[in-house]
Amino acid sequence: MSSAPRRRLAERWRPRAAWVWPAALLCAGCAVQLAPRADPELAAALRAANRDTQILLQRLHAPAPTPCRVRDAVYADLIGRLRALQMQAVARALAPDSVLTRAQPRLRRIDPGFSAQPSARALGGAAATLQQMQLVDCAGHLRGAVLAAFANQADVFLGQALVYESMLER
């Protein structure tokens, strides 16, 4: 290939190369951590708490469930475990230069319950749901549509936490 065609080829690629190098450097520097690192122990404990919650919900759907006072220890255990998991999830640190860390004050003005760790928020919701469910259960009003609504809400919160933790494990 003579020098004239090479020169024309180089001139044709020069404007494109001006964009390629900065884009490549920008992509190489995009190592911003948006999510916390996965915690296998938290994920395993969450799966166990979910299983135990589902067992409790199934027992409540029985034709003649046991009295509330018999389930008090189960409620206390589940609520305590969910609160402990919430604390573990909140304690996971994000990188100090994370986009979420910098945006968190503004996001909290929009949504006071905002959490950079969605599983922590979902775990708090699940624990609060079980607390309310226990109060309604002990008042003798936990049946039919009320039980279905509580079960659905607990499933939604636990499902959110499970999905987020599974995503972090990948």
GROMACS elastic network, one bead per residue, 0.5 to 0.9 nm:
[ bonds ]
;  ai    aj funct       b0    kb
    1     4     6  0.83450   500
    1     5     6  0.68350   500
    1     6     6  0.69299   500
    2     5     6  0.59609   500
    2     6     6  0.65681   500
    2     7     6  0.88269   500
    3     6     6  0.50475   500
    3     7     6  0.59759   500
    3     8     6  0.86292   500
    4     7     6  0.50641   500
    4     8     6  0.62541   500
    4     9     6  0.86158   500
    5     8     6  0.50450   500
    5     9     6  0.60831   500
    5    10     6  0.85340   500
    6     9     6  0.50271   500
    6    10     6  0.60769   500
    6    11     6  0.85077   500
    7    10     6  0.50674   500
    7    11     6  0.60739   500
    7    12     6  0.85341   500
    8    11     6  0.50402   500
    8    12     6  0.61008   500
    8    13     6  0.87292   500
    9    12     6  0.50799   500
    9    13     6  0.63443   500
    9    14     6  0.86135   500
   10    13     6  0.52131   500
   10    14     6  0.59317   500
   11    14     6  0.52055   500
   11    15     6  0.76662   500
   12    15     6  0.69823   500
   12    16     6  0.78983   500
   13    16     6  0.52506   500
   13    17     6  0.60614   500
   13    18     6  0.87139   500
   14    17     6  0.50633   500
   14    18     6  0.63321   500
   15    18     6  0.51759   500
   15    19     6  0.70063   500
   16    19     6  0.53888   500
   16    20     6  0.63011   500
   17    21     6  0.63372   500
   17    22     6  0.89121   500
   18    21     6  0.62360   500
   18    22     6  0.72902   500
   19    22     6  0.58209   500
   19    23     6  0.61754   500
   19    24     6  0.86241   500
   20    23     6  0.51652   500
   20    24     6  0.59862   500
   20    25     6  0.85923   500
   21    24     6  0.50772   500
   21    25     6  0.61604   500
   21    26     6  0.85026   500
   22    25     6  0.50606   500
   22    26     6  0.59831   500
   22    27     6  0.85543   500
   23    26     6  0.50080   500
   23    27     6  0.61387   500
   23    28     6  0.85277   500
   24    27     6  0.51719   500
   24    28     6  0.61117   500
   24    29     6  0.85991   500
   25    28     6  0.50310   500
   25    29     6  0.61365   500
   25    30     6  0.86781   500
   26    29     6  0.51470   500
   26    30     6  0.62825   500
   27    30     6  0.51440   500
   27    31     6  0.82766   500
   28    31     6  0.73626   500
   29    32     6  0.81594   500
   30    33     6  0.89119   500
   32    95     6  0.82393   500
   32    97     6  0.77177   500
   32    98     6  0.61954   500
   32    99     6  0.75031   500
   33    36     6  0.74133   500
   33    94     6  0.72977   500
   33    95     6  0.63157   500
   33    97     6  0.82035   500
   33    98     6  0.57696   500
   33    99     6  0.78964   500
   33   100     6  0.89885   500
   34    94     6  0.74658   500
   34    95     6  0.80211   500
   34    98     6  0.59672   500
   34    99     6  0.66002   500
   34   100     6  0.65290   500
   34   101     6  0.87699   500
   34   116     6  0.87048   500
   35    38     6  0.87640   500
   35    94     6  0.66634   500
   35    95     6  0.86273   500
   35    98     6  0.85376   500
   35   100     6  0.84900   500
   35   116     6  0.76983   500
   35   117     6  0.73950   500
   35   168     6  0.76723   500
   36    39     6  0.87764   500
   36    92     6  0.62855   500
   36    93     6  0.62944   500
   36    94     6  0.53012   500
   36    95     6  0.79119   500
   36   116     6  0.87174   500
   36   117     6  0.74760   500
   36   168     6  0.76801   500
   37    92     6  0.75747   500
   37    93     6  0.82616   500
   37    94     6  0.81854   500
   37   168     6  0.66786   500
   37   169     6  0.81699   500
   38    42     6  0.84340   500
   38    43     6  0.81382   500
   38   165     6  0.69535   500
   38   166     6  0.85096   500
   38   167     6  0.85512   500
   38   169     6  0.52856   500
   38   170     6  0.84211   500
   39    42     6  0.53638   500
   39    43     6  0.63205   500
   39    44     6  0.87664   500
   39    89     6  0.86252   500
   39    92     6  0.85431   500
   39   165     6  0.80313   500
   39   168     6  0.81641   500
   39   169     6  0.76857   500
   40    43     6  0.50466   500
   40    44     6  0.61099   500
   40    45     6  0.85785   500
   40   165     6  0.86870   500
   40   169     6  0.74645   500
   41    44     6  0.51479   500
   41    45     6  0.61318   500
   41    46     6  0.84696   500
   42    45     6  0.51336   500
   42    46     6  0.59982   500
   42    47     6  0.86202   500
   42    85     6  0.66143   500
   42    88     6  0.72714   500
   42    89     6  0.76152   500
   42   165     6  0.83313   500
   43    46     6  0.50171   500
   43    47     6  0.62415   500
   43    48     6  0.87073   500
   43   162     6  0.74996   500
   43   165     6  0.60320   500
   43   166     6  0.75913   500
   43   169     6  0.85101   500
   44    47     6  0.51620   500
   44    48     6  0.63371   500
   44    49     6  0.87174   500
   45    48     6  0.50440   500
   45    49     6  0.61379   500
   45    50     6  0.85251   500
   45    81     6  0.83592   500
   45    85     6  0.76272   500
   46    49     6  0.50638   500
   46    50     6  0.60623   500
   46    51     6  0.85757   500
   46    81     6  0.86144   500
   46    82     6  0.77403   500
   46    85     6  0.71499   500
   46   123     6  0.88683   500
   46   158     6  0.83355   500
   46   161     6  0.79934   500
   46   162     6  0.71756   500
   46   165     6  0.87661   500
   47    50     6  0.50507   500
   47    51     6  0.61932   500
   47    52     6  0.87110   500
   47   162     6  0.72849   500
   48    51     6  0.50929   500
   48    52     6  0.62640   500
   48    53     6  0.85801   500
   49    52     6  0.51251   500
   49    53     6  0.60467   500
   49    54     6  0.85593   500
   49    78     6  0.66002   500
   49    81     6  0.70436   500
   49    82     6  0.71415   500
   50    53     6  0.50360   500
   50    54     6  0.61459   500
   50    55     6  0.86270   500
   50    78     6  0.89595   500
   50   155     6  0.85870   500
   50   158     6  0.65800   500
   50   159     6  0.86704   500
   50   162     6  0.86172   500
   51    54     6  0.51638   500
   51    55     6  0.63042   500
   51    56     6  0.87934   500
   52    55     6  0.50131   500
   52    56     6  0.62843   500
   52    57     6  0.86796   500
   52    74     6  0.87889   500
   52    78     6  0.75231   500
   53    56     6  0.50743   500
   53    57     6  0.61953   500
   53    58     6  0.85756   500
   53    74     6  0.89743   500
   53    75     6  0.88511   500
   53    78     6  0.69750   500
   53   130     6  0.89482   500
   53   154     6  0.84223   500
   53   155     6  0.89986   500
   54    57     6  0.50367   500
   54    58     6  0.60898   500
   54    59     6  0.86055   500
   54   151     6  0.86136   500
   54   155     6  0.83776   500
   55    58     6  0.50870   500
   55    59     6  0.62256   500
   55    60     6  0.86797   500
   56    59     6  0.51268   500
   56    60     6  0.62764   500
   56    61     6  0.88152   500
   56    71     6  0.85468   500
   56    74     6  0.77695   500
   56    75     6  0.84888   500
   57    60     6  0.50636   500
   57    61     6  0.64294   500
   57   147     6  0.84892   500
   57   151     6  0.65727   500
   58    61     6  0.51427   500
   58    62     6  0.67769   500
   59    62     6  0.52976   500
   59    63     6  0.89600   500
   59    65     6  0.65017   500
   59    66     6  0.84587   500
   60    63     6  0.82350   500
   60    64     6  0.82637   500
   60    65     6  0.55975   500
   60    66     6  0.81140   500
   60   142     6  0.83754   500
   60   143     6  0.81269   500
   60   147     6  0.79575   500
   61    64     6  0.82480   500
   61    65     6  0.72533   500
   61   143     6  0.78401   500
   61   144     6  0.85604   500
   61   147     6  0.78988   500
   61   148     6  0.88230   500
   62    65     6  0.54364   500
   62    66     6  0.89517   500
   65    68     6  0.85764   500
   66    69     6  0.83899   500
   66    70     6  0.65912   500
   66    71     6  0.75952   500
   67    70     6  0.56522   500
   67    71     6  0.71420   500
   67   137     6  0.87241   500
   67   138     6  0.79852   500
   67   140     6  0.87946   500
   68    71     6  0.51903   500
   68    72     6  0.63255   500
   68   134     6  0.78400   500
   68   137     6  0.61978   500
   68   138     6  0.51553   500
   68   139     6  0.85562   500
   68   140     6  0.80119   500
   69    72     6  0.51196   500
   69    73     6  0.80917   500
   69   138     6  0.73120   500
   70    73     6  0.72068   500
   70    74     6  0.82572   500
   71    74     6  0.51584   500
   71    75     6  0.62304   500
   71    76     6  0.86337   500
   71   134     6  0.87436   500
   72    75     6  0.51646   500
   72    76     6  0.61193   500
   72    77     6  0.85432   500
   72   134     6  0.78119   500
   72   138     6  0.88768   500
   73    76     6  0.50572   500
   73    77     6  0.60146   500
   73    78     6  0.85777   500
   74    77     6  0.51150   500
   74    78     6  0.61600   500
   74    79     6  0.85152   500
   75    78     6  0.52603   500
   75    79     6  0.59915   500
   75    80     6  0.83488   500
   75   130     6  0.70637   500
   75   131     6  0.76390   500
   75   134     6  0.68439   500
   76    79     6  0.52579   500
   76    80     6  0.58951   500
   76    81     6  0.84446   500
   76   131     6  0.86091   500
   77    80     6  0.52094   500
   77    81     6  0.60964   500
   77    82     6  0.85992   500
   78    81     6  0.51383   500
   78    82     6  0.60867   500
   78    83     6  0.85535   500
   78   127     6  0.76944   500
   78   130     6  0.80254   500
   79    82     6  0.51663   500
   79    83     6  0.61329   500
   79    84     6  0.85624   500
   79   126     6  0.82021   500
   79   127     6  0.50630   500
   79   128     6  0.78908   500
   79   130     6  0.65896   500
   79   131     6  0.70189   500
   80    83     6  0.51742   500
   80    84     6  0.61260   500
   80    85     6  0.85999   500
   80   127     6  0.79210   500
   81    84     6  0.50427   500
   81    85     6  0.61215   500
   81    86     6  0.85241   500
   81   127     6  0.86131   500
   82    85     6  0.50483   500
   82    86     6  0.60978   500
   82    87     6  0.86636   500
   82   123     6  0.58832   500
   82   124     6  0.71302   500
   82   126     6  0.72826   500
   82   127     6  0.56796   500
   83    87     6  0.62731   500
   83    88     6  0.86943   500
   83   120     6  0.89781   500
   83   123     6  0.70120   500
   83   124     6  0.64544   500
   83   126     6  0.89818   500
   83   127     6  0.64039   500
   84    87     6  0.50883   500
   84    88     6  0.62919   500
   84    89     6  0.86756   500
   85    89     6  0.61185   500
   85    90     6  0.85837   500
   85   120     6  0.75473   500
   85   123     6  0.71087   500
   85   124     6  0.88776   500
   86    89     6  0.50891   500
   86    90     6  0.61955   500
   86    91     6  0.85786   500
   86   119     6  0.74828   500
   86   121     6  0.73505   500
   86   122     6  0.82362   500
   86   123     6  0.54310   500
   86   124     6  0.61118   500
   86   127     6  0.89911   500
   87    90     6  0.51162   500
   87    91     6  0.61053   500
   87    92     6  0.89035   500
   87   120     6  0.72675   500
   88    91     6  0.50740   500
   88    92     6  0.66370   500
   88   120     6  0.80599   500
   89    92     6  0.55323   500
   89    93     6  0.88974   500
   89   117     6  0.67559   500
   89   118     6  0.87624   500
   89   119     6  0.68212   500
   89   120     6  0.51972   500
   89   121     6  0.89228   500
   89   123     6  0.88026   500
   90    93     6  0.76995   500
   90   115     6  0.81995   500
   90   116     6  0.84102   500
   90   117     6  0.66149   500
   90   119     6  0.87030   500
   90   120     6  0.58928   500
   90   121     6  0.87325   500
   92   117     6  0.83039   500
   93    96     6  0.82685   500
   94    97     6  0.82625   500
   94    98     6  0.65995   500
   94   100     6  0.83135   500
   94   101     6  0.71487   500
   94   116     6  0.82886   500
   95    98     6  0.51614   500
   95    99     6  0.88839   500
   95   101     6  0.76603   500
   96    99     6  0.87311   500
   96   101     6  0.64760   500
   96   102     6  0.81296   500
   97   100     6  0.84738   500
   97   101     6  0.67953   500
   97   102     6  0.70896   500
   98   101     6  0.51277   500
   98   102     6  0.64888   500
   98   103     6  0.86678   500
   99   102     6  0.52982   500
   99   103     6  0.61141   500
   99   104     6  0.84657   500
  100   104     6  0.56561   500
  100   107     6  0.89323   500
  100   116     6  0.63707   500
  101   104     6  0.53386   500
  101   105     6  0.81413   500
  101   116     6  0.75182   500
  102   105     6  0.72389   500
  102   106     6  0.84912   500
  103   106     6  0.56041   500
  103   107     6  0.61846   500
  103   108     6  0.87321   500
  104   108     6  0.60064   500
  104   109     6  0.87356   500
  104   114     6  0.77782   500
  104   115     6  0.79472   500
  104   116     6  0.73578   500
  105   108     6  0.52117   500
  105   109     6  0.66466   500
  106   109     6  0.53141   500
  106   110     6  0.68697   500
  106   111     6  0.88835   500
  107   110     6  0.51998   500
  107   111     6  0.60467   500
  107   112     6  0.77263   500
  107   114     6  0.66980   500
  107   115     6  0.89964   500
  108   113     6  0.67946   500
  108   114     6  0.56155   500
  108   115     6  0.82975   500
  109   112     6  0.59922   500
  109   114     6  0.89548   500
  110   114     6  0.83742   500
  111   114     6  0.53868   500
  112   115     6  0.87649   500
  113   121     6  0.74406   500
  114   117     6  0.86259   500
  114   118     6  0.81340   500
  114   121     6  0.75544   500
  115   118     6  0.58006   500
  115   119     6  0.85417   500
  115   120     6  0.71254   500
  115   121     6  0.61501   500
  116   119     6  0.89736   500
  116   120     6  0.85216   500
  116   121     6  0.88049   500
  117   120     6  0.55357   500
  117   121     6  0.69712   500
  117   164     6  0.86516   500
  118   121     6  0.51804   500
  118   122     6  0.62213   500
  118   123     6  0.85825   500
  118   160     6  0.78380   500
  118   161     6  0.70019   500
  118   164     6  0.69807   500
  119   123     6  0.59446   500
  119   124     6  0.84986   500
  119   157     6  0.85894   500
  119   158     6  0.85441   500
  119   160     6  0.67105   500
  119   162     6  0.75061   500
  119   163     6  0.84315   500
  119   164     6  0.60401   500
  119   165     6  0.69313   500
  120   123     6  0.51146   500
  120   124     6  0.62234   500
  120   125     6  0.86454   500
  120   161     6  0.74084   500
  121   124     6  0.51744   500
  121   125     6  0.63039   500
  121   126     6  0.87476   500
  121   157     6  0.85351   500
  121   161     6  0.82003   500
  122   126     6  0.61767   500
  122   127     6  0.86652   500
  122   156     6  0.84126   500
  122   158     6  0.65911   500
  122   159     6  0.84368   500
  122   160     6  0.62128   500
  122   161     6  0.55339   500
  123   126     6  0.50150   500
  123   127     6  0.61864   500
  123   128     6  0.85673   500
  123   157     6  0.66005   500
  123   158     6  0.67071   500
  123   160     6  0.86244   500
  123   161     6  0.64599   500
  124   127     6  0.51668   500
  124   128     6  0.61433   500
  124   129     6  0.85318   500
  124   157     6  0.84614   500
  125   128     6  0.50949   500
  125   129     6  0.60440   500
  125   130     6  0.86528   500
  125   153     6  0.86494   500
  125   154     6  0.78349   500
  125   157     6  0.61249   500
  125   158     6  0.85582   500
  126   129     6  0.50344   500
  126   130     6  0.62871   500
  126   131     6  0.86851   500
  126   153     6  0.76410   500
  126   154     6  0.52677   500
  126   155     6  0.80982   500
  126   156     6  0.83171   500
  126   157     6  0.53181   500
  126   158     6  0.62970   500
  127   130     6  0.51898   500
  127   131     6  0.62598   500
  127   132     6  0.87667   500
  127   154     6  0.83380   500
  128   131     6  0.50270   500
  128   132     6  0.62674   500
  128   133     6  0.84825   500
  129   132     6  0.52218   500
  129   133     6  0.60089   500
  129   134     6  0.85806   500
  129   150     6  0.68026   500
  129   151     6  0.87991   500
  129   153     6  0.70663   500
  129   154     6  0.61933   500
  129   157     6  0.88389   500
  130   134     6  0.60340   500
  130   135     6  0.86666   500
  130   150     6  0.78928   500
  130   154     6  0.73031   500
  131   134     6  0.51644   500
  131   135     6  0.64868   500
  131   136     6  0.88614   500
  132   135     6  0.51694   500
  132   136     6  0.63365   500
  132   137     6  0.84925   500
  132   150     6  0.85049   500
  133   136     6  0.51727   500
  133   137     6  0.59038   500
  133   138     6  0.85417   500
  133   142     6  0.74716   500
  133   147     6  0.79996   500
  133   150     6  0.64616   500
  133   151     6  0.88429   500
  134   138     6  0.60361   500
  134   139     6  0.84715   500
  134   142     6  0.86480   500
  135   138     6  0.52864   500
  135   139     6  0.62268   500
  135   140     6  0.87844   500
  136   139     6  0.50459   500
  136   140     6  0.64266   500
  136   141     6  0.55333   500
  136   142     6  0.57084   500
  136   146     6  0.88272   500
  137   140     6  0.51586   500
  137   141     6  0.57844   500
  137   143     6  0.82690   500
  137   147     6  0.87726   500
  138   141     6  0.76381   500
  138   142     6  0.80768   500
  139   142     6  0.78645   500
  140   143     6  0.82622   500
  141   144     6  0.89870   500
  141   146     6  0.76463   500
  141   147     6  0.85809   500
  142   145     6  0.84624   500
  142   146     6  0.58734   500
  142   147     6  0.52736   500
  142   150     6  0.88910   500
  143   146     6  0.57092   500
  143   148     6  0.77485   500
  144   147     6  0.55109   500
  144   148     6  0.63369   500
  144   149     6  0.87842   500
  145   149     6  0.60434   500
  145   150     6  0.86366   500
  146   149     6  0.51508   500
  146   150     6  0.63373   500
  146   151     6  0.85888   500
  147   150     6  0.52045   500
  147   151     6  0.60267   500
  147   152     6  0.84767   500
  148   151     6  0.50676   500
  148   152     6  0.59964   500
  148   153     6  0.85475   500
  149   152     6  0.51362   500
  149   153     6  0.61652   500
  149   154     6  0.86271   500
  150   153     6  0.51230   500
  150   154     6  0.61273   500
  150   155     6  0.85004   500
  151   154     6  0.51709   500
  151   155     6  0.60712   500
  151   156     6  0.86283   500
  152   155     6  0.50235   500
  152   156     6  0.61829   500
  152   157     6  0.87726   500
  153   156     6  0.51197   500
  153   157     6  0.63577   500
  153   158     6  0.86089   500
  154   157     6  0.52866   500
  154   158     6  0.60414   500
  154   159     6  0.82825   500
  155   158     6  0.51940   500
  155   159     6  0.57296   500
  155   160     6  0.84262   500
  156   159     6  0.50757   500
  156   160     6  0.61602   500
  156   161     6  0.87439   500
  157   160     6  0.51960   500
  157   161     6  0.64031   500
  157   162     6  0.86913   500
  158   161     6  0.51558   500
  158   162     6  0.60896   500
  158   163     6  0.85718   500
  159   162     6  0.50626   500
  159   163     6  0.60581   500
  159   164     6  0.85632   500
  160   163     6  0.52434   500
  160   164     6  0.62071   500
  160   165     6  0.86328   500
  161   164     6  0.52461   500
  161   165     6  0.61483   500
  161   166     6  0.84943   500
  162   165     6  0.52411   500
  162   166     6  0.60041   500
  162   167     6  0.84980   500
  163   166     6  0.50654   500
  163   167     6  0.60804   500
  163   168     6  0.86806   500
  164   167     6  0.50232   500
  164   168     6  0.63124   500
  164   169     6  0.87643   500
  165   168     6  0.50484   500
  165   169     6  0.63060   500
  165   170     6  0.89136   500
  166   169     6  0.50838   500
  166   170     6  0.65981   500
  167   170     6  0.53751   500
